[in-house]
Amino acid sequence: MADFVMWYREGGWGMHLVFLMNLFAVAGVPLALLLSIVARATGKMGGVARVAAILGTMLAAAPCCAGIVGYNSSMGKTEAAAEYVDPAKKSMILKIGGEEASHNLNFGVGSALCMLLPAVLAFVIAPSKPPPPEPEY
């Protein structure tokens, strides 16, 4: 557990962005899944369930996008700092900076993969068209 905290601290501000996107995903994806199940069972609210499933899938992918943004930002800072260093140590600094910057990417992709399965499941469960009208007798 201490390693995760250390990686979180080394990730910089990008990890806060990944964490924020995870909070949105954890709130939105189960809601979309629940709405899709209710819409499938009752035959009502199909359009709302489809929209919620699409938004849930986008929310599930958001931590991955935040991880990419954090990685690019951290690598930009590392490369800018490496310009002023002794050329003999430049490759070592770029390697260590790349390892620390990859924490953003690892956490973002890992958490996005965990949330994409229920989001895609909500997308599959949501009814694609309205139920047929009941016959009148």
N, CA, C and O atoms as a GROMACS GRO file, in nm:
protein
  548
    1MET      N    1   0.082  -0.120   0.000
    1MET     CA    2   0.000   0.000   0.000
    1MET      C    3   0.086   0.126   0.000
    1MET      O    4   0.050   0.227  -0.059
    2ALA      N    5   0.200   0.117   0.067
    2ALA     CA    6   0.288   0.234   0.072
    2ALA      C    7   0.341   0.268  -0.067
    2ALA      O    8   0.366   0.384  -0.098
    3ASP      N    9   0.359   0.165  -0.153
    3ASP     CA   10   0.406   0.190  -0.289
    3ASP      C   11   0.305   0.273  -0.368
    3ASP      O   12   0.342   0.361  -0.445
    4PHE      N   13   0.176   0.242  -0.348
    4PHE     CA   14   0.074   0.319  -0.420
    4PHE      C   15   0.075   0.466  -0.379
    4PHE      O   16   0.060   0.555  -0.462
    5VAL      N   17   0.092   0.490  -0.249
    5VAL     CA   18   0.097   0.629  -0.202
    5VAL      C   19   0.221   0.698  -0.258
    5VAL      O   20   0.214   0.814  -0.298
    6MET      N   21   0.333   0.627  -0.261
    6MET     CA   22   0.455   0.686  -0.316
    6MET      C   23   0.438   0.716  -0.464
    6MET      O   24   0.479   0.823  -0.511
    7TRP      N   25   0.377   0.625  -0.539
    7TRP     CA   26   0.355   0.647  -0.682
    7TRP      C   27   0.259   0.763  -0.704
    7TRP      O   28   0.275   0.841  -0.798
    8TYR      N   29   0.159   0.773  -0.615
    8TYR     CA   30   0.064   0.884  -0.627
    8TYR      C   31   0.136   1.017  -0.607
    8TYR      O   32   0.112   1.113  -0.681
    9ARG      N   33   0.223   1.024  -0.508
    9ARG     CA   34   0.296   1.148  -0.483
    9ARG      C   35   0.393   1.180  -0.597
    9ARG      O   36   0.408   1.296  -0.635
   10GLU      N   37   0.457   1.079  -0.652
   10GLU     CA   38   0.552   1.102  -0.761
   10GLU      C   39   0.483   1.141  -0.890
   10GLU      O   40   0.544   1.203  -0.977
   11GLY      N   41   0.355   1.106  -0.904
   11GLY     CA   42   0.283   1.135  -1.027
   11GLY      C   43   0.256   1.283  -1.049
   11GLY      O   44   0.231   1.325  -1.162
   12GLY      N   45   0.260   1.362  -0.943
   12GLY     CA   46   0.238   1.506  -0.957
   12GLY      C   47   0.091   1.541  -0.971
   12GLY      O   48   0.003   1.466  -0.929
   13TRP      N   49   0.066   1.658  -1.032
   13TRP     CA   50  -0.071   1.708  -1.043
   13TRP      C   51  -0.156   1.620  -1.134
   13TRP      O   52  -0.279   1.620  -1.122
   14GLY      N   53  -0.094   1.546  -1.224
   14GLY     CA   54  -0.170   1.459  -1.314
   14GLY      C   55  -0.244   1.349  -1.239
   14GLY      O   56  -0.351   1.304  -1.282
   15MET      N   57  -0.187   1.306  -1.126
   15MET     CA   58  -0.254   1.203  -1.047
   15MET      C   59  -0.382   1.257  -0.982
   15MET      O   60  -0.479   1.184  -0.965
   16HIS      N   61  -0.381   1.384  -0.947
   16HIS     CA   62  -0.503   1.443  -0.892
   16HIS      C   63  -0.612   1.447  -0.999
   16HIS      O   64  -0.730   1.426  -0.969
   17LEU      N   65  -0.573   1.475  -1.122
   17LEU     CA   66  -0.669   1.476  -1.232
   17LEU      C   67  -0.723   1.335  -1.257
   17LEU      O   68  -0.843   1.318  -1.281
   18VAL      N   69  -0.636   1.234  -1.253
   18VAL     CA   70  -0.681   1.096  -1.269
   18VAL      C   71  -0.778   1.059  -1.156
   18VAL      O   72  -0.881   0.996  -1.180
   19PHE      N   73  -0.743   1.098  -1.034
   19PHE     CA   74  -0.829   1.069  -0.920
   19PHE      C   75  -0.965   1.136  -0.934
   19PHE      O   76  -1.068   1.074  -0.905
   20LEU      N   77  -0.968   1.260  -0.978
   20LEU     CA   78  -1.094   1.331  -0.997
   20LEU      C   79  -1.180   1.263  -1.104
   20LEU      O   80  -1.301   1.248  -1.087
   21MET      N   81  -1.118   1.222  -1.213
   21MET     CA   82  -1.192   1.153  -1.318
   21MET      C   83  -1.244   1.018  -1.269
   21MET      O   84  -1.352   0.974  -1.309
   22ASN      N   85  -1.166   0.953  -1.182
   22ASN     CA   86  -1.212   0.827  -1.123
   22ASN      C   87  -1.335   0.849  -1.035
   22ASN      O   88  -1.426   0.766  -1.034
   23LEU      N   89  -1.337   0.959  -0.961
   23LEU     CA   90  -1.455   0.987  -0.878
   23LEU      C   91  -1.579   1.004  -0.965
   23LEU      O   92  -1.686   0.954  -0.930
   24PHE      N   93  -1.565   1.075  -1.076
   24PHE     CA   94  -1.679   1.091  -1.167
   24PHE      C   95  -1.721   0.956  -1.226
   24PHE      O   96  -1.840   0.928  -1.239
   25ALA      N   97  -1.623   0.874  -1.262
   25ALA     CA   98  -1.654   0.744  -1.321
   25ALA      C   99  -1.721   0.651  -1.220
   25ALA      O  100  -1.815   0.580  -1.254
   26VAL      N  101  -1.671   0.651  -1.097
   26VAL     CA  102  -1.729   0.564  -0.995
   26VAL      C  103  -1.873   0.606  -0.963
   26VAL      O  104  -1.955   0.522  -0.926
   27ALA      N  105  -1.903   0.733  -0.978
   27ALA     CA  106  -2.040   0.779  -0.955
   27ALA      C  107  -2.129   0.753  -1.076
   27ALA      O  108  -2.246   0.717  -1.060
   28GLY      N  109  -2.077   0.772  -1.196
   28GLY     CA  110  -2.161   0.767  -1.315
   28GLY      C  111  -2.182   0.630  -1.375
   28GLY      O  112  -2.291   0.601  -1.425
   29VAL      N  113  -2.081   0.545  -1.372
   29VAL     CA  114  -2.091   0.414  -1.439
   29VAL      C  115  -2.193   0.323  -1.370
   29VAL      O  116  -2.278   0.265  -1.439
   30PRO      N  117  -2.190   0.307  -1.237
   30PRO     CA  118  -2.294   0.222  -1.175
   30PRO      C  119  -2.435   0.277  -1.196
   30PRO      O  120  -2.531   0.200  -1.209
   31LEU      N  121  -2.448   0.408  -1.198
   31LEU     CA  122  -2.579   0.468  -1.224
   31LEU      C  123  -2.627   0.433  -1.365
   31LEU      O  124  -2.744   0.400  -1.384
   32ALA      N  125  -2.537   0.440  -1.463
   32ALA     CA  126  -2.573   0.404  -1.600
   32ALA      C  127  -2.609   0.256  -1.610
   32ALA      O  128  -2.703   0.219  -1.681
   33LEU      N  129  -2.534   0.173  -1.540
   33LEU     CA  130  -2.563   0.028  -1.542
   33LEU      C  131  -2.699   0.000  -1.478
   33LEU      O  132  -2.778  -0.077  -1.532
   34LEU      N  133  -2.726   0.062  -1.365
   34LEU     CA  134  -2.854   0.044  -1.298
   34LEU      C  135  -2.970   0.092  -1.385
   34LEU      O  136  -3.073   0.026  -1.395
   35LEU      N  137  -2.953   0.207  -1.447
   35LEU     CA  138  -3.057   0.261  -1.533
   35LEU      C  139  -3.081   0.170  -1.654
   35LEU      O  140  -3.195   0.154  -1.697
   36SER      N  141  -2.975   0.112  -1.708
   36SER     CA  142  -2.991   0.021  -1.822
   36SER      C  143  -3.065  -0.106  -1.781
   36SER      O  144  -3.149  -0.156  -1.856
   37ILE      N  145  -3.035  -0.157  -1.663
   37ILE     CA  146  -3.104  -0.277  -1.615
   37ILE      C  147  -3.253  -0.248  -1.591
   37ILE      O  148  -3.338  -0.329  -1.628
   38VAL      N  149  -3.282  -0.133  -1.530
   38VAL     CA  150  -3.422  -0.096  -1.506
   38VAL      C  151  -3.496  -0.074  -1.637
   38VAL      O  152  -3.610  -0.116  -1.652
   39ALA      N  153  -3.432  -0.010  -1.732
   39ALA     CA  154  -3.496   0.015  -1.862
   39ALA      C  155  -3.521  -0.116  -1.936
   39ALA      O  156  -3.624  -0.131  -2.001
   40ARG      N  157  -3.429  -0.209  -1.926
   40ARG     CA  158  -3.447  -0.339  -1.993
   40ARG      C  159  -3.560  -0.418  -1.926
   40ARG      O  160  -3.639  -0.483  -1.994
   41ALA      N  161  -3.568  -0.412  -1.793
   41ALA     CA  162  -3.669  -0.489  -1.720
   41ALA      C  163  -3.810  -0.431  -1.736
   41ALA      O  164  -3.906  -0.505  -1.750
   42THR      N  165  -3.820  -0.298  -1.734
   42THR     CA  166  -3.953  -0.237  -1.740
   42THR      C  167  -3.998  -0.205  -1.881
   42THR      O  168  -4.118  -0.190  -1.906
   43GLY      N  169  -3.906  -0.193  -1.973
   43GLY     CA  170  -3.942  -0.156  -2.109
   43GLY      C  171  -3.967  -0.007  -2.125
   43GLY      O  172  -4.018   0.037  -2.228
   44LYS      N  173  -3.930   0.071  -2.025
   44LYS     CA  174  -3.949   0.216  -2.029
   44LYS      C  175  -3.814   0.284  -2.015
   44LYS      O  176  -3.717   0.221  -1.973
   45MET      N  177  -3.807   0.409  -2.049
   45MET     CA  178  -3.687   0.493  -2.037
   45MET      C  179  -3.570   0.440  -2.120
   45MET      O  180  -3.455   0.451  -2.078
   46GLY      N  181  -3.598   0.383  -2.234
   46GLY     CA  182  -3.492   0.329  -2.319
   46GLY      C  183  -3.397   0.435  -2.370
   46GLY      O  184  -3.276   0.414  -2.372
   47GLY      N  185  -3.451   0.550  -2.412
   47GLY     CA  186  -3.366   0.657  -2.462
   47GLY      C  187  -3.277   0.715  -2.354
   47GLY      O  188  -3.160   0.744  -2.379
   48VAL      N  189  -3.332   0.732  -2.236
   48VAL     CA  190  -3.253   0.783  -2.124
   48VAL      C  191  -3.144   0.685  -2.088
   48VAL      O  192  -3.031   0.725  -2.058
   49ALA      N  193  -3.175   0.556  -2.090
   49ALA     CA  194  -3.076   0.454  -2.058
   49ALA      C  195  -2.964   0.451  -2.162
   49ALA      O  196  -2.847   0.432  -2.126
   50ARG      N  197  -2.997   0.470  -2.289
   50ARG     CA  198  -2.892   0.473  -2.392
   50ARG      C  199  -2.801   0.593  -2.374
   50ARG      O  200  -2.679   0.581  -2.385
   51VAL      N  201  -2.860   0.709  -2.345
   51VAL     CA  202  -2.778   0.829  -2.322
   51VAL      C  203  -2.691   0.810  -2.198
   51VAL      O  204  -2.573   0.846  -2.200
   52ALA      N  205  -2.747   0.754  -2.091
   52ALA     CA  206  -2.669   0.730  -1.970
   52ALA      C  207  -2.558   0.629  -1.994
   52ALA      O  208  -2.449   0.643  -1.938
   53ALA      N  209  -2.583   0.529  -2.077
   53ALA     CA  210  -2.480   0.431  -2.109
   53ALA      C  211  -2.366   0.494  -2.189
   53ALA      O  212  -2.249   0.463  -2.166
   54ILE      N  213  -2.399   0.581  -2.282
   54ILE     CA  214  -2.296   0.650  -2.359
   54ILE      C  215  -2.214   0.740  -2.267
   54ILE      O  216  -2.091   0.742  -2.275
   55LEU      N  217  -2.281   0.815  -2.180
   55LEU     CA  218  -2.209   0.902  -2.086
   55LEU      C  219  -2.126   0.820  -1.988
   55LEU      O  220  -2.015   0.860  -1.952
   56GLY      N  221  -2.178   0.706  -1.945
   56GLY     CA  222  -2.102   0.619  -1.856
   56GLY      C  223  -1.976   0.566  -1.922
   56GLY      O  224  -1.872   0.555  -1.857
   57THR      N  225  -1.985   0.532  -2.048
   57THR     CA  226  -1.867   0.485  -2.121
   57THR      C  227  -1.765   0.597  -2.136
   57THR      O  228  -1.644   0.574  -2.125
   58MET      N  229  -1.813   0.717  -2.162
   58MET     CA  230  -1.720   0.830  -2.172
   58MET      C  231  -1.656   0.861  -2.037
   58MET      O  232  -1.538   0.893  -2.030
   59LEU      N  233  -1.734   0.851  -1.929
   59LEU     CA  234  -1.678   0.873  -1.795
   59LEU      C  235  -1.576   0.765  -1.760
   59LEU      O  236  -1.477   0.793  -1.692
   60ALA      N  237  -1.600   0.642  -1.805
   60ALA     CA  238  -1.506   0.534  -1.775
   60ALA      C  239  -1.374   0.554  -1.848
   60ALA      O  240  -1.269   0.514  -1.797
   61ALA      N  241  -1.378   0.615  -1.965
   61ALA     CA  242  -1.254   0.638  -2.041
   61ALA      C  243  -1.181   0.765  -1.998
   61ALA      O  244  -1.065   0.784  -2.034
   62ALA      N  245  -1.247   0.851  -1.920
   62ALA     CA  246  -1.187   0.978  -1.880
   62ALA      C  247  -1.058   0.963  -1.797
   62ALA      O  248  -0.965   1.041  -1.819
   63PRO      N  249  -1.047   0.866  -1.704
   63PRO     CA  250  -0.920   0.853  -1.631
   63PRO      C  251  -0.802   0.819  -1.722
   63PRO      O  252  -0.689   0.862  -1.696
   64CYS      N  253  -0.828   0.744  -1.827
   64CYS     CA  254  -0.720   0.713  -1.922
   64CYS      C  255  -0.673   0.840  -1.992
   64CYS      O  256  -0.553   0.862  -2.008
   65CYS      N  257  -0.767   0.922  -2.033
   65CYS     CA  258  -0.731   1.049  -2.098
   65CYS      C  259  -0.657   1.140  -2.001
   65CYS      O  260  -0.561   1.207  -2.040
   66ALA      N  261  -0.699   1.142  -1.875
   66ALA     CA  262  -0.631   1.224  -1.774
   66ALA      C  263  -0.489   1.172  -1.750
   66ALA      O  264  -0.397   1.250  -1.730
   67GLY      N  265  -0.472   1.040  -1.753
   67GLY     CA  266  -0.338   0.982  -1.738
   67GLY      C  267  -0.246   1.020  -1.852
   67GLY      O  268  -0.127   1.046  -1.832
   68ILE      N  269  -0.300   1.024  -1.973
   68ILE     CA  270  -0.220   1.064  -2.089
   68ILE      C  271  -0.179   1.210  -2.077
   68ILE      O  272  -0.065   1.246  -2.107
   69VAL      N  273  -0.272   1.295  -2.034
   69VAL     CA  274  -0.240   1.438  -2.016
   69VAL      C  275  -0.133   1.455  -1.909
   69VAL      O  276  -0.038   1.531  -1.928
   70GLY      N  277  -0.147   1.384  -1.797
   70GLY     CA  278  -0.048   1.393  -1.690
   70GLY      C  279   0.089   1.342  -1.733
   70GLY      O  280   0.191   1.401  -1.698
   71TYR      N  281   0.091   1.233  -1.810
   71TYR     CA  282   0.218   1.179  -1.859
   71TYR      C  283   0.287   1.278  -1.952
   71TYR      O  284   0.407   1.304  -1.938
   72ASN      N  285   0.212   1.334  -2.046
   72ASN     CA  286   0.272   1.430  -2.140
   72ASN      C  287   0.323   1.554  -2.068
   72ASN      O  288   0.430   1.606  -2.102
   73SER      N  289   0.249   1.602  -1.970
   73SER     CA  290   0.292   1.719  -1.895
   73SER      C  291   0.420   1.689  -1.815
   73SER      O  292   0.513   1.769  -1.815
   74SER      N  293   0.423   1.575  -1.748
   74SER     CA  294   0.541   1.539  -1.669
   74SER      C  295   0.663   1.516  -1.757
   74SER      O  296   0.774   1.556  -1.721
   75MET      N  297   0.644   1.454  -1.870
   75MET     CA  298   0.758   1.431  -1.961
   75MET      C  299   0.806   1.563  -2.020
   75MET      O  300   0.926   1.580  -2.042
   76GLY      N  301   0.716   1.655  -2.045
   76GLY     CA  302   0.757   1.786  -2.094
   76GLY      C  303   0.844   1.858  -1.993
   76GLY      O  304   0.945   1.920  -2.030
   77LYS      N  305   0.805   1.851  -1.867
   77LYS     CA  306   0.886   1.914  -1.761
   77LYS      C  307   1.020   1.844  -1.746
   77LYS      O  308   1.123   1.910  -1.725
   78THR      N  309   1.021   1.712  -1.757
   78THR     CA  310   1.145   1.637  -1.744
   78THR      C  311   1.241   1.671  -1.858
   78THR      O  312   1.360   1.693  -1.835
   79GLU      N  313   1.188   1.676  -1.980
   79GLU     CA  314   1.274   1.708  -2.094
   79GLU      C  315   1.324   1.852  -2.088
   79GLU      O  316   1.438   1.880  -2.128
   80ALA      N  317   1.241   1.942  -2.039
   80ALA     CA  318   1.285   2.081  -2.025
   80ALA      C  319   1.395   2.093  -1.920
   80ALA      O  320   1.490   2.169  -1.937
   81ALA      N  321   1.382   2.017  -1.811
   81ALA     CA  322   1.484   2.022  -1.707
   81ALA      C  323   1.612   1.953  -1.752
   81ALA      O  324   1.721   1.991  -1.709
   82ALA      N  325   1.600   1.852  -1.838
   82ALA     CA  326   1.719   1.778  -1.882
   82ALA      C  327   1.805   1.858  -1.978
   82ALA      O  328   1.920   1.821  -2.003
   83GLU      N  329   1.754   1.966  -2.033
   83GLU     CA  330   1.832   2.049  -2.125
   83GLU      C  331   1.949   2.118  -2.054
   83GLU      O  332   2.051   2.148  -2.117
   84TYR      N  333   1.935   2.142  -1.926
   84TYR     CA  334   2.035   2.218  -1.852
   84TYR      C  335   2.129   2.130  -1.770
   84TYR      O  336   2.201   2.180  -1.684
   85VAL      N  337   2.128   2.001  -1.796
   85VAL     CA  338   2.207   1.907  -1.716
   85VAL      C  339   2.328   1.862  -1.798
   85VAL      O  340   2.332   1.874  -1.920
   86ASP      N  341   2.425   1.811  -1.727
   86ASP     CA  342   2.543   1.755  -1.789
   86ASP      C  343   2.501   1.644  -1.888
   86ASP      O  344   2.422   1.557  -1.850
   87PRO      N  345   2.552   1.645  -2.011
   87PRO     CA  346   2.510   1.546  -2.111
   87PRO      C  347   2.532   1.401  -2.067
   87PRO      O  348   2.462   1.311  -2.113
   88ALA      N  349   2.628   1.378  -1.979
   88ALA     CA  350   2.653   1.241  -1.932
   88ALA      C  351   2.538   1.191  -1.843
   88ALA      O  352   2.511   1.071  -1.839
   89LYS      N  353   2.471   1.281  -1.774
   89LYS     CA  354   2.363   1.242  -1.684
   89LYS      C  355   2.225   1.259  -1.746
   89LYS      O  356   2.124   1.225  -1.684
   90LYS      N  357   2.220   1.311  -1.866
   90LYS     CA  358   2.091   1.342  -1.929
   90LYS      C  359   2.007   1.216  -1.950
   90LYS      O  360   1.888   1.218  -1.922
   91SER      N  361   2.067   1.108  -1.999
   91SER     CA  362   1.989   0.986  -2.025
   91SER      C  363   1.935   0.927  -1.895
   91SER      O  364   1.824   0.873  -1.892
   92MET      N  365   2.013   0.935  -1.787
   92MET     CA  366   1.967   0.882  -1.659
   92MET      C  367   1.849   0.965  -1.607
   92MET      O  368   1.751   0.909  -1.556
   93ILE      N  369   1.857   1.096  -1.620
   93ILE     CA  370   1.749   1.182  -1.573
   93ILE      C  371   1.622   1.160  -1.655
   93ILE      O  372   1.512   1.156  -1.601
   94LEU      N  373   1.638   1.144  -1.786
   94LEU     CA  374   1.522   1.118  -1.871
   94LEU      C  375   1.459   0.983  -1.838
   94LEU      O  376   1.337   0.969  -1.841
   95LYS      N  377   1.542   0.884  -1.806
   95LYS     CA  378   1.490   0.752  -1.771
   95LYS      C  379   1.411   0.757  -1.640
   95LYS      O  380   1.300   0.705  -1.632
   96ILE      N  381   1.469   0.820  -1.538
   96ILE     CA  382   1.402   0.829  -1.408
   96ILE      C  383   1.276   0.916  -1.420
   96ILE      O  384   1.172   0.884  -1.362
   97GLY      N  385   1.284   1.026  -1.494
   97GLY     CA  386   1.168   1.112  -1.514
   97GLY      C  387   1.057   1.040  -1.590
   97GLY      O  388   0.939   1.059  -1.561
   98GLY      N  389   1.096   0.957  -1.687
   98GLY     CA  390   0.996   0.880  -1.761
   98GLY      C  391   0.927   0.776  -1.674
   98GLY      O  392   0.808   0.750  -1.690
   99GLU      N  393   1.003   0.717  -1.582
   99GLU     CA  394   0.942   0.620  -1.491
   99GLU      C  395   0.841   0.687  -1.399
   99GLU      O  396   0.733   0.633  -1.374
  100GLU      N  397   0.877   0.804  -1.348
  100GLU     CA  398   0.784   0.875  -1.260
  100GLU      C  399   0.664   0.929  -1.337
  100GLU      O  400   0.552   0.931  -1.285
  101ALA      N  401   0.685   0.972  -1.459
  101ALA     CA  402   0.574   1.023  -1.540
  101ALA      C  403   0.479   0.911  -1.579
  101ALA      O  404   0.360   0.934  -1.598
  102SER      N  405   0.531   0.790  -1.592
  102SER     CA  406   0.445   0.678  -1.633
  102SER      C  407   0.347   0.637  -1.525
  102SER      O  408   0.254   0.562  -1.554
  103HIS      N  409   0.366   0.682  -1.401
  103HIS     CA  410   0.268   0.650  -1.297
  103HIS      C  411   0.131   0.706  -1.333
  103HIS      O  412   0.029   0.642  -1.308
  104ASN      N  413   0.127   0.825  -1.391
  104ASN     CA  414   0.000   0.883  -1.436
  104ASN      C  415  -0.067   0.793  -1.537
  104ASN      O  416  -0.187   0.765  -1.528
  105LEU      N  417   0.010   0.749  -1.633
  105LEU     CA  418  -0.043   0.665  -1.741
  105LEU      C  419  -0.089   0.530  -1.686
  105LEU      O  420  -0.196   0.481  -1.723
  106ASN      N  421  -0.010   0.469  -1.599
  106ASN     CA  422  -0.045   0.338  -1.544
  106ASN      C  423  -0.174   0.345  -1.462
  106ASN      O  424  -0.262   0.261  -1.479
  107PHE      N  425  -0.184   0.443  -1.375
  107PHE     CA  426  -0.305   0.456  -1.295
  107PHE      C  427  -0.426   0.490  -1.381
  107PHE      O  428  -0.534   0.435  -1.360
  108GLY      N  429  -0.409   0.578  -1.476
  108GLY     CA  430  -0.521   0.617  -1.561
  108GLY      C  431  -0.574   0.501  -1.644
  108GLY      O  432  -0.694   0.479  -1.650
  109VAL      N  433  -0.483   0.429  -1.709
  109VAL     CA  434  -0.526   0.316  -1.792
  109VAL      C  435  -0.582   0.203  -1.707
  109VAL      O  436  -0.683   0.143  -1.741
  110GLY      N  437  -0.516   0.175  -1.595
  110GLY     CA  438  -0.563   0.067  -1.507
  110GLY      C  439  -0.702   0.092  -1.453
  110GLY      O  440  -0.787   0.003  -1.454
  111SER      N  441  -0.726   0.212  -1.405
  111SER     CA  442  -0.858   0.240  -1.350
  111SER      C  443  -0.963   0.252  -1.460
  111SER      O  444  -1.080   0.218  -1.437
  112ALA      N  445  -0.924   0.298  -1.577
  112ALA     CA  446  -1.020   0.305  -1.688
  112ALA      C  447  -1.062   0.166  -1.732
  112ALA      O  448  -1.179   0.143  -1.764
  113LEU      N  449  -0.968   0.072  -1.733
  113LEU     CA  450  -1.003  -0.065  -1.771
  113LEU      C  451  -1.098  -0.128  -1.670
  113LEU      O  452  -1.187  -0.205  -1.707
  114CYS      N  453  -1.080  -0.096  -1.542
  114CYS     CA  454  -1.170  -0.149  -1.440
  114CYS      C  455  -1.312  -0.095  -1.456
  114CYS      O  456  -1.408  -0.166  -1.428
  115MET      N  457  -1.325   0.028  -1.502
  115MET     CA  458  -1.457   0.087  -1.516
  115MET      C  459  -1.519   0.065  -1.654
  115MET      O  460  -1.640   0.079  -1.670
  116LEU      N  461  -1.438   0.030  -1.753
  116LEU     CA  462  -1.494   0.012  -1.887
  116LEU      C  463  -1.582  -0.113  -1.899
  116LEU      O  464  -1.678  -0.113  -1.976
  117LEU      N  465  -1.551  -0.217  -1.824
  117LEU     CA  466  -1.632  -0.338  -1.833
  117LEU      C  467  -1.776  -0.312  -1.791
  117LEU      O  468  -1.867  -0.346  -1.868
  118PRO      N  469  -1.804  -0.254  -1.673
  118PRO     CA  470  -1.945  -0.225  -1.642
  118PRO      C  471  -2.006  -0.119  -1.734
  118PRO      O  472  -2.127  -0.122  -1.758
  119ALA      N  473  -1.925  -0.026  -1.784
  119ALA     CA  474  -1.980   0.076  -1.874
  119ALA      C  475  -2.023   0.015  -2.006
  119ALA      O  476  -2.130   0.048  -2.059
  120VAL      N  477  -1.943  -0.073  -2.060
  120VAL     CA  478  -1.979  -0.140  -2.185
  120VAL      C  479  -2.098  -0.234  -2.161
  120VAL      O  480  -2.184  -0.249  -2.248
  121LEU      N  481  -2.101  -0.296  -2.045
  121LEU     CA  482  -2.214  -0.382  -2.010
  121LEU      C  483  -2.343  -0.299  -2.006
  121LEU      O  484  -2.447  -0.345  -2.053
  122ALA      N  485  -2.337  -0.179  -1.950
  122ALA     CA  486  -2.455  -0.091  -1.949
  122ALA      C  487  -2.495  -0.053  -2.092
  122ALA      O  488  -2.614  -0.043  -2.123
  123PHE      N  489  -2.396  -0.033  -2.175
  123PHE     CA  490  -2.423   0.002  -2.314
  123PHE      C  491  -2.491  -0.114  -2.388
  123PHE      O  492  -2.578  -0.092  -2.471
  124VAL      N  493  -2.450  -0.237  -2.357
  124VAL     CA  494  -2.508  -0.355  -2.422
  124VAL      C  495  -2.648  -0.383  -2.367
  124VAL      O  496  -2.738  -0.421  -2.443
  125ILE      N  497  -2.667  -0.365  -2.238
  125ILE     CA  498  -2.796  -0.396  -2.176
  125ILE      C  499  -2.904  -0.295  -2.214
  125ILE      O  500  -3.021  -0.331  -2.224
  126ALA      N  501  -2.867  -0.170  -2.234
  126ALA     CA  502  -2.967  -0.066  -2.264
  126ALA      C  503  -3.046  -0.104  -2.389
  126ALA      O  504  -2.988  -0.142  -2.491
  127PRO      N  505  -3.178  -0.094  -2.381
  127PRO     CA  506  -3.259  -0.131  -2.498
  127PRO      C  507  -3.230  -0.040  -2.616
  127PRO      O  508  -3.220   0.082  -2.602
  128SER      N  509  -3.218  -0.101  -2.734
  128SER     CA  510  -3.182  -0.023  -2.852
  128SER      C  511  -3.303   0.038  -2.921
  128SER      O  512  -3.289   0.136  -2.994
  129LYS      N  513  -3.419  -0.018  -2.900
  129LYS     CA  514  -3.539   0.040  -2.960
  129LYS      C  515  -3.655   0.023  -2.862
  129LYS      O  516  -3.650  -0.063  -2.774
  130PRO      N  517  -3.758   0.103  -2.876
  130PRO     CA  518  -3.871   0.094  -2.783
  130PRO      C  519  -3.944  -0.039  -2.798
  130PRO      O  520  -3.943  -0.100  -2.905
  131PRO      N  521  -4.007  -0.084  -2.691
  131PRO     CA  522  -4.082  -0.210  -2.699
  131PRO      C  523  -4.203  -0.194  -2.792
  131PRO      O  524  -4.255  -0.084  -2.809
  132PRO      N  525  -4.247  -0.303  -2.852
  132PRO     CA  526  -4.365  -0.293  -2.940
  132PRO      C  527  -4.489  -0.258  -2.858
  132PRO      O  528  -4.499  -0.294  -2.740
  133PRO      N  529  -4.582  -0.190  -2.921
  133PRO     CA  530  -4.704  -0.154  -2.847
  133PRO      C  531  -4.786  -0.278  -2.814
  133PRO      O  532  -4.788  -0.376  -2.888
  134GLU      N  533  -4.853  -0.270  -2.701
  134GLU     CA  534  -4.937  -0.382  -2.659
  134GLU      C  535  -5.062  -0.384  -2.744
  134GLU      O  536  -5.119  -0.279  -2.774
  135PRO      N  537  -5.106  -0.502  -2.785
  135PRO     CA  538  -5.229  -0.509  -2.866
  135PRO      C  539  -5.352  -0.473  -2.783
  135PRO      O  540  -5.360  -0.505  -2.665
  136GLU      N  541  -5.445  -0.407  -2.846
  136GLU     CA  542  -5.571  -0.372  -2.780
  136GLU      C  543  -5.676  -0.475  -2.814
  136GLU      O  544  -5.691  -0.514  -2.929
  137TYR      N  545  -5.749  -0.518  -2.713
  137TYR     CA  546  -5.855  -0.617  -2.732
  137TYR      C  547  -5.989  -0.556  -2.716
  137TYR      O  548  -6.090  -0.626  -2.729
   0.00000   0.00000   0.00000
